[in-house]
Amino acid sequence: MSPAPEEVGVELRLAAVTHPGRVRKENQDSYLVLSMPSDSDAPRILHSRPVAGEDGVAEVDRTLVPGPRGCVLVVADGMGGAAAGATASSQAVLRVADRVLSGWNRAGAHTADAFARNLKEAVETANAHLFQMASDDPALDGMGTTLTAAGILGSTIYLAQVGDSRAYLVRDGRTVQLTRDQSVVQQMLDAGALTAAEARRSPQRHVLLQALGVAPDVRVDLTWQRLREGDLLLLCSDGLTGPVDDEAIGTEAGRHSAPLDLCRALVDLANDGGGPDNITVLAARASGPGLEAPVESDRVGRQPFHPADSGAA
């Protein structure tokens, strides 16, 4: 059965850092934090970096207490000539926020299934919006964006992903990737045609199987993960995971307990590795009486979620 949402008792210490890297002049990444506190309180986009600042660098550091309607964290990595990539990522995160809010307000019973389905449909709506924009404006032809959205309701994370921006969970010193890259190299890894070391050097490592905005329809990968006391959720663009491997990410997570310190350290590490792409890192550490302590039987990793079946597998 689907995990049921709790009413209260979760606190997130969250931070985000985005940087253009050392090669690209423009930052085409975007991130967003959306709070939906309660039926009586107005939902708020707490932090959004949908367009590049003058230097392409932005930071966020705050504590968020999600209400009974949860919250949503999003990272998107735009692609396309001129300003098209920045347009794609910024429009995508804002359209996801708009659709999440309108869909959740119409949902009636605020169940886990409704929350997860709404998150998935929000990403599909963002795809349709971007595809129409590109169809209407030749200057935007070829634009697209990856997007990974983490919706947190009670003690459960729901992940809606398109592309290769990743989500990780760090628990008790162990770092686990929660998403699976929708890329040619990941496909070859799954088939046993490449080793992990070969994949990192492959000239096809940036070739995506799908992205938002490039086709009228998109397949959103919807997964879930139980959240435990002390967990760290990490969302990032491939500007981090290109030059920095999972082991190094885990090492830095062990060194820095404060999310902002961790985000800064990971961005620095990516830049030390050449900074070939825009880098965005969003980290949220969970605590509070609404969370149970981790147990050995917990499953940590990519777990598909099927709201239509009212179950997770």
N, C-alpha and C positions, 0 to 999 in steps of 0.2 A: 504493500500500500504506500501511497505518497506520504512523505513526512508532513506532519501538521505544523502550522505556524504557531509560535508562542506569542503572547501579548507583549511582554516587556522583558528586560533583564540582559540586554546585550549592549556593550559599548565598543565602539571602534575608534582606535587611535589611528588616523590615516594621514598619509602624506603623498604628494606627487611631485615629481621633477621632470621637466621636459627640456631638451637641449637639441640644437640643430646638428651636433656632431662637428667633426673637424673637416669634412669634405663639402657638404652641401651648404649653400648660402641661406636657403629658406627652410623653416621648420614646417613640415606638412603633417605632423602628428597632432592629434587632439585628444583631450581627456575630459571627463565630466563626472561630477558627483551629484546625484539627485536624492534628495530627502523627501519622504512622504510620511510625515510624522503621525497624523491621526485624521479622522474624519472632520474634526473641528478646526484643525490647523491647516493653513495653506501650504501645499507642497512647494518646495524650493529647489532651484538649481543652486547648490551651495558654492560650487566652484566649477568653472568651465574655462578651458583654454582652447576655444575653437579657432582662433586665428593667431598667426605668429606675431609676437611682440617685436619691438625694434631689433632686439638681439636674439629673438627666437627662444629665449629662456624664461621659464616660469616655475614657481614653486607654490605648494600648498602644504599647510601643516595645521591640523585641527582634530578635535574630538567630536564624534558623531554618535548620537544615541538613536538608533532606528526605532521608530514607533511600530504599531501593529500593522502598518501597511508597507513597512520595509524601506529599503534604499537600493539604489542602483549605481554601480561604478562602471565606467566605460573607458576603454582605450581604443583609438583608431589610428591607422597608419595610411595616409593618403598617397596616391600615386597619380601621375599625369603631368603633362607639360605646363609650363608657366605656373599660374596659381591654381590650376585645376585640382591638384592633389590636396592642397589646403582646403579648397572649397568642398571637396568630397568628404574629407574627414570631419570638418566642422559641421557641415549639413547633416552628416550621418548621426553624430552624437546628439545634436539638437533635435533631430527628427525622432530618434529613439526615445528621448526624454518626453517629447510631446505625446507620442503614441502610448508610452507606458502610462502616463498620467490619465489620458482620456480613456484608455482601455480599462485601467484599474477602477476608475470612477464608475464605469458602466458594468463592472463585473458582477455586482450584487454580492453574493457570498464571497468573502475574501479568503479563498482556499489556496492551498499550495498549488493545486493544478491550475487554477485561474491565474495565479501570479506567474507561473512558469510559461503558460501558454501566451499570456500577454507579453512577456519579454520576448519570446520567439517571434510573435506577430509584429512587435515593434521593429525588430531587425528586418523583417521582410518588407515592412512599410518603408523603412529607410532605403532599402534597395530599390524599390519601385520609384521612389522620389528621385533618387540620384539618376536612375536610368532615364527617366523622363526629362530631367534637367539636361542631360547630355544629348538627348534626342532633339531638344528644342534649341540648343545653343552650340553651334559648330566649334566654338572656342573651348568647349568642355568635352569634346569628343575624346574618348579614350580614358577619361578620368575614372578612378575607382578608389576603394579603400578597404583595408581589412577592418575588422571590428570584433572586439571581445567585450561582452557586457556581463557583469556579475551582479545578479539580483540577490540581495540578502533579505530573507524573511524569517524572523525568529532565529533558529539555530541552523538554518540550511542555506547553502549557496546554490543558486541556479545559474548556469553559465550558458550564454548564447554566443556562438562563435562562427565567424566566416573569415577564412584566410589563415594567416600565420602569426598574428599577435597572440601571445600566450598568457595562460594563467598557471600559477604555481601555488602549492600549499606547503608551508614550512611548519613542521610539527616535531617537537622534541629532537631538533637537530637534523631532521631528515627533510630534504626538499624533493617534492614530487610534482611533476607536470600534470595538470588536470585537463589540459586540452591536447588535441592532436592536430598538428599543422596540416592544413589543406594545401599541400604542395607536392610537386613532382618528386622531390627528394624524399619526403616522408612516405610517399607511395612506394618508392624503390626500397626504402628501409623496411617497410612492412613486408615486402615481397622477398626480402633477404638478398636483394641485388647490390646493396651497399652496406658497408659497416658505418658505425657512427662517425669514426674518424674520416672516412671517405666522404660522408655526407657533408661534413663541415667544409671540405675543400671543393666540393662539386661546383662546376660553373652553372648548374641548374638550381642551386640552392635558393634562389629568389623567385623561381618560376611557380606561380600559384595555380591551383586548380580552379579556384573561384575567388571572387572579391565582390563587394557591394558595388552596384552601379554599372557593371559591364554587361549584364544580361537581364532580361525582363523578370526572370525568376532566379531564386537562390535557395540552396539547401542549407538551412541553419542547423548547426550541430548543438543540440540541447542536452546538457548534462547536469549532474548535481553532486554535491558533497556536503556531508554533515560537518558543521562547524563546532569546534571544541575550545575549551578554555585555553588561552595562550596561543592559538593558531595565528599564523601570519599568512594573509592572502596577498599575492603579488600578481599584478597585471603589467604587461610590458609589450612594447613594439619590438620588431626584430632588429632594431638598431642596438638593442642590448644583447639579444641572444645570438646575433651574428658573431661579434668578436668575443663574447663571454659565454663560457660553457656552464652547464648546470652545476657542476662541482664548485666552480668559482662563485656562482650565485649563492649556493648553500653556505660556503665559507664566509662570505660577507654577511649573510643573514645571521650567522652565529656570532659575528663580531659586533654587530650593531643592533641593540634592542629597540632603539627609537626609530620609527618608520622613516622620518625625514633623513636621519643620518644614513640609514640603509640606502634610500633612494639616491642621495648624493654620492655615496661610495660606489654604487653600481654605475651611475652615469660617468663618474671619473674613470672607472675601470674600462668601460666601453670606449671612452676617448683615449685612454692609454693604449688601447688595442687598435688605434687608428681612427676611431669615430667615423666609419665610412657612411653612416646613415643617421637620420634623426633618431634620437633616443628618448623614450618616454617610459617612466617607471611609476606605478601607483601601488602603494603598499598600505595594508590595513591590518592592524593587530587587534584581535578580538579578546574581550574579557567580560566579566559580569556574572551575576547569579543565574542568568538564564542559560548559561552554558555548562555542560558537564565536562568533567576531566576526560582526557583521552583514555581509551582502553585498547588493549592489544588486539581485540577482535575488530576494531574499526577498519573499514576498507578505505584506503586513500588512493585516489587516482581517477581516471576518466570513467564515469558511470552514466550511461545514457539515461535520459529521463523521458517518459512517455505519458504526457498528461492525459491524452485521450483514453489511455488504458487505466488511469489512476494508479500508476505504479512506476517504480524505478527498477532498473536492472543493472 
